Amino acid sequence: MSGMEARNVLGGPLEPCSFDPVTGFWRDGFCRTGGQDAGVHGVCVVMTDDFLRFSAQVGNDLSTPKPEYGFPGLAAGDRWCLCAPRWQEAFEDGMAPEVVLEATSLASLEFASLKDLQAHAVDH
């Protein structure tokens, strides 16, 4: 399935999240999910220092590069396809990063409500 065939949480075509760094479960720039993506990497977020610290504290260090996995390490301001359950966890702890709704997969609504995602939408 190409990125243009996937739908976003607003019902439109899924837009790219990031090509620098290149994100997505399939590293194609889109937050497409399904099949092999057990983590549901569907929420396009804008990283913040606070969220990166939170994520590391709960066992998911997103700041440290892991070249063996093709992972560059993230910094504040980077866009990234975050696992929907991780976004919901951060939301419940008051640490949710901002969301790019047009680039967030419809599948994310299995874990987070549209209302909550919209409340954290970034203006771009």
Secondary structure, 3 states (H helix, E strand, C coil): CCCCCCEECCCCECCCCCECCECCCCCCCCCCCCCCCCCCCCEEEECCHHHHHHHHHCCCCCCCCEHHHCECCCCCCCEEEECHHHHHHHHHCCCCCEECHHHCEHHHHHCCCHHHHHHCECCC
